[in-house]
Every structure is written in structure tokens, then in C-alpha cells.
């Protein structure tokens, strides 16, 4: 069997909208590696969001922050961060306009002042007035919310990979993108619950494909053996770069349009199906 190098998105691909890994997906990853294939997480998430229950599945490395860093078992291959002056400008702009956001760094996820109640509404619903929403929060707290750091007065951090802002009634996605046009690449947020007008501010010129190319060069691995699996618009570049692109059933239509194969959704054992279809397990 030819060894394949698999680049695996997390949100909406390995992990469901409520934040957990289906057992069938974890089993597929473990079996594929036992069969001699290599699997690298390839995600918009930064290190603090790649929780232990994800890493315990077992992977050969991580491409994180949408290509902002590459980490292998023997250490960091590279890590690109936002210049401090741009972090300061971004924090001031969002605070001035009442946009809720958080900064992603490998040392923590730092949330703005009013981010918590806003993101709880996005994920659980109206916890003040809806008993079902309150029960969701109590019975199955979302790992993302549990992992955020709140209450820091100084958000002028020096090790920021990228930032994510929630949908705002003050400013549109287009207005925010225009404000930071020369400093960041701004993309739609890859977490659907954050709203259609939410977004991510990335270090310019970085995406998943640039990171995959750097990793393959470092490890002297062939691009012809690569398989990319994802669901979001930040997976377009890696689908274009890798030999095979597999879109989840819940993927954005633009990604499905360029995919070589569309599998089932993340909630329907789609990852396991894809691994079987391509002979990885």
C-alpha cells in the first residue's frame, strides 16, 4: 500500500459543531496510522484550542493558526506572529467600535471584555431565558468557552497568531476587512455559530498550503501522496495544492465544487467513510 500523507482540518471535519470528536473519526485516524499513513492536523486553531482529547488520538504533527505555525514531534518548524504594532491597532479599533473578539496565541486565547456573554449566546442560545440553553451550558460545557482567558486588562500581546471577531451590529465584515486591508488577510470565520459577518484576521500571505509545502520540503515527502480533508473556505488553498481534496458533506459549497470527492457530514461518520473509500483503513 502506498503511504499517504493526510492533512486533516479540525472544525466541521474531525470535530462536530458541539466540539467533540465522533468515535468513528478517532478510530479511523488511529487505524490509518497503524496502516502506515501519516496524519497532520491542519487547522485554523492555535495550540490552546487543540485539546488533549484531540491530541490523544495520535497525530504526526500540527499545522495551526491557518498555516501560521508548523509543529512536528521534535519541535517547531516555523512560527509567524502578528507584529506588536498591528496587535495594538487591532485591539484599539475593536474596543473603540464595540466588536467582541479574542486573540489567539500559543500561550492562550485572550478574550475581550464582553466576549463571554456574546459567545455563550452564539453557542448555547439565550441562557437567561431559555431553560434548554441553560441546560446545554450546564450539562455539556463547550471546550472552547472553557479554555478562554478573560479579564486581562492588557491585550497588547506579543505572540499573537491571529484574531477572531464575532458578528457585530456595529460594523460589517466588509468594513472590518477594509480597515485592515494592508495589515491582515481577513477571511470569513470558520465557526458557523459565530455568525455570517464574523471573521478571522491572519498574518498576510499565510495559508494552509504554504505550511503544507514547507512541511513536505522539510520531511522530503512527495506532494503526489497528499490528501487534504476539510469543510471550510480556509481549506481552498490546500485542496488546490494537495493531490486529492475530500470535502465533508457539511462543507461550504465553494469547497465541494473544487473537491475530488464529497463524503458524509461530520455528524454522519463522514471522516470514517472517506478513509474507507480511499483505502486508508
Rosetta blueprint (number, residue, H / E / L):
1 X L
2 X L
3 X L
4 X L
5 X E
6 X E
7 X E
8 X E
9 X L
10 X L
11 X E
12 X L
13 X L
14 X L
15 X E
16 X L
17 X L
18 X L
19 X L
20 X L
21 X E
22 X L
23 X H
24 X H
25 X H
26 X H
27 X H
28 X H
29 X H
30 X H
31 X H
32 X H
33 X H
34 X H
35 X L
36 X L
37 X L
38 X E
39 X E
40 X E
41 X E
42 X E
43 X L
44 X L
45 X L
46 X L
47 X H
48 X H
49 X H
50 X L
51 X L
52 X H
53 X H
54 X H
55 X H
56 X L
57 X L
58 X L
59 X L
60 X L
61 X E
62 X E
63 X E
64 X E
65 X H
66 X H
67 X H
68 X L
69 X E
70 X E
71 X E
72 X E
73 X L
74 X L
75 X E
76 X E
77 X E
78 X E
79 X E
80 X L
81 X L
82 X L
83 X L
84 X H
85 X H
86 X H
87 X H
88 X H
89 X H
90 X H
91 X H
92 X H
93 X H
94 X H
95 X H
96 X H
97 X H
98 X L
99 X L
100 X L
101 X E
102 X E
103 X E
104 X E
105 X E
106 X L
107 X L
108 X E
109 X E
110 X E
111 X E
112 X L
113 X L
114 X L
115 X H
116 X H
117 X H
118 X H
119 X H
120 X H
121 X H
122 X H
123 X H
124 X L
125 X L
126 X L
127 X L
128 X L
129 X L
130 X L
131 X H
132 X H
133 X H
134 X H
135 X H
136 X H
137 X H
138 X H
139 X H
140 X L
141 X L
142 X L
143 X H
144 X H
145 X H
146 X H
147 X H
148 X E
149 X E
150 X L
151 X L
152 X L
153 X L
154 X L
155 X L
156 X L
157 X L
158 X L
159 X L
160 X E
161 X E
162 X E
163 X E
164 X E
165 X E
166 X L
167 X L
168 X L
169 X L
170 X L
171 X L
172 X L
173 X H
174 X H
175 X H
176 X H
177 X H
178 X H
179 X H
180 X L
181 X L
182 X L
183 X L
184 X E
185 X E
186 X E
187 X E
188 X E
189 X L
190 X L
191 X L
192 X H
193 X H
194 X H
195 X L
196 X L
197 X L
198 X L
199 X E
200 X E
201 X E
202 X E
203 X E
204 X L
205 X L
206 X L
207 X L
208 X H
209 X H
210 X H
211 X H
212 X H
213 X H
214 X H
215 X H
216 X H
217 X H
218 X H
219 X H
220 X L
221 X L
222 X L
223 X H
224 X H
225 X H
226 X E
227 X E
228 X E
229 X E
230 X E
231 X L
232 X L
233 X H
234 X H
235 X H
236 X H
237 X H
238 X H
239 X H
240 X H
241 X H
242 X L
243 X L
244 X E
245 X E
246 X E
247 X E
248 X L
249 X L
250 X L
251 X L
252 X L
253 X H
254 X H
255 X H
256 X H
257 X H
258 X H
259 X L
260 X L
261 X E
262 X E
263 X L
264 X L
265 X L
266 X H
267 X H
268 X H
269 X L
270 X H
271 X H
272 X H
273 X H
274 X H
275 X H
276 X H
277 X H
278 X L
279 X L
280 X L
281 X L
